[in-house]
Amino acid sequence: MARYIGPVCKLCRREGDKLFLKGDRCSSSKCAINKKSLPPGQHGISRKKMSEYGLQLRAKQKTKRIYGILEKQFRNYFKKANKNSGSTGEVLLSLLEHRLDNVIYRMGFARSRREARQVVRHNHVKVNNKKNNIPSCIIKIGDIIEIKEQIQRFKDILSSTEARIVPDWLDVDRENLKGKVVSNVRREQIDSLINETLIIELYSK
């Protein structure tokens, strides 16, 4: 699956928000937003007032960048959510939250979603006692996720993420590097940076 491989700090500057794409660095004084909050490029001298379409586009781009996915895959998630009988916006965010790489990140087994994707792709993860190296795999209620080996890398990660609050829809055993999805994610448990209403308006045009 294709992915963005360019400088991620540039993405945060473009959106004007911390998207927490580099783990610990985003909370330190080295964060690009702290150093230079203007958009990247020669035209980033000031932030102009955006049109309605501009606001909708930025909401979509920000959400894509938070979860580390590209346009085609994001559009497929929207189509799937739109076919669901529930609220399209909430179903869309639930699908994104239940991705395997995001679940690994939420459990504290990775410092960023980008690192979580790498952890999955490098065959460190088992789902229901079976190897799974697909970051986009949708994890369901009752699924058990675990890290295969207790190596130094994960001890360092856990030390870095111990202050992170694990959402209520997950049950995590940090000592044994295991966790379980116990319920569906609720809207109030998802990043407030995301405005799903604007995304729906954009795709409804």
N, C-alpha and C positions, 0 to 999 in steps of 0.2 A: 504494500500500500504506500502510495506517495506521501511525503511529509515535507514540511518546511525545514530547510537545513541552514538558513541564513542566520544572521545575528538577532537573537531574540530581544535584546534590550531595545533595539530599534522599534520593535512592535509595541512595546510599552509606551515609548515616547510618541509613537504615532497615535495611540489611543488616548494619551494623556492620563493614564491610570497605571497603577502597579497591577500587573496581571500575574505576578508571582510565578514567572516562567523559569527562574534560576534558583529556586530554593532559598537557602540562607542569604545569598547575596542581596536578594530583594529587601530583606529586613535590615541590611547594614548601610553604612554611609557610602558604600561603593555603588549603590543602586543608581542607574542612569537617570531615573526620574528626579532623584535628589540633586544630581549634578547639573542636569540640563533638561528641563521639562518641555522645551519646544519640540515640535515635530521634526523628524530628520529631513535632510535635503535642503537645497538652497532656497526653497520657498517656505521653509518652516519658521520664518521670522516671527509670525504672530498667528494666533488661532482666530479665524474669521467666523462670524456667525453662520451656522449651517442651515441649509434648507431642510424641509421636512424629509425629503428623500435622503439627504446627507445624514441626518440623525438615524434614520432607519438602516442605512448601509453601515454606519459605524457600529450600531448595536449588533448587527450580524457579524461583522468582522471581529469585533471584540470577543464575542462568544466563541467563534471558530478558533481564535488564537488562544483563548483560555484553555480549551480542551485539546488543542494541537491537531485539528483536523482541517482538511482542505474543502474547497467549494462543492465538488461532486458528492462527497460523502455526507457533508452537512445537508445538502439538498435532499438526499435520500432519507436522512433522518426526519426531515421536515415532512416529506411525503408520507412516511410511515406514521408519524404523529397525527397528520391531518386525516388519515383514514380511521383513526381511533375514535371511539365514541366519547371520550373524555375531552377535557380542555386541551386544545392543540399545543398551547404554550407549555403547560405543565407536563404533558406527555413527552414533548420534545426534550425538555430539561431532564426528565426522568431517564430517558434513553441515554443521554449524554453522561449522566451521573452513574449509570449502571454499566458503563464500559469497564472492562477489566483493568485497563491502565488507570482509570480514575479511581476505582475501588482500592487498588493498591496504594495510590497516593492518599486517599482519605483515611486509610488504615494506619498511615504513618510508616509504611514500608518503603517509601521513597520521599526525597525532599522536594520533588517537583513532579508534575505530570510527565514531563520530558524524561526524567530519570525513571519514572514508573514504566513508561513505554519500553525503555531499554532493558529494565529488569525482566519484563515479560518476554521480549524478543530474544533475550539471552538464555531462555529456558530455566529460569529460576523459580517459576511459579507452577503450582498444581491447583486445579479446580476439581473438587470432588474426587481427589486422589488420582487424578489423571493429568499428565503434562499438558499445559496450554500456553502457547506462545503467540496468541493472537490478541493484540491490544484492544481491538474493537469488539471482542466477544462480549455479548450482553449477559451480565450476571443476574440470576434470578433469586427470588426469595428462597432461603434454605441452602443455597450453594455455599460450600466451604472452600475458602481460599487459603493456601499456605505457601510459604517459602520453602523450597526443597532442602537447602543446606543452611546451617547456622555458621556462616563465614564472617570474617572480620568486617567486611563491607556493610553488612546489615546491622552489626553492633554499632558501627559509626552512625548509620542512618537513624537508628532508634534513639541514640544519644542526642541527635540533632532535632528530632521531631517529638521528643517526649512531652513538650509543652503544648503540642497541637491538640485541639479538642476533636475527638472522634465523634461524628454525628450519631444520633440515636438509632438510625436505621442499620448500623453496623455493630457487631459484637466482636471485640478484638482481644486476643490473647497475645500480648506483646512478647512475653517470655518464650513462647513456643512458636512465634512468628506465624500465627494462624488467625483467621477471622471468618465471620459468617454474616451473610446478609439476612437480617431478621424482619425487614419490612420494606415497603416502597419508600422512596425519598419524598419528603414534603417540600413544598415551595419555599417555606421559611427557612429550610435547612441549606438552601443553595445560595451561592454568592449574590449579594445585592448589586454587584456590578452589571449583572445581566438584566436586560429589559426585553423579555420575550414578546411583549405586545408589539413593539416596533418591528421585530423580526417577522411576525405574522402579517403585519401591515405591508411590509416590503414584498413578501412572497405572494400576497393576495392581489398585487397590481396586475 
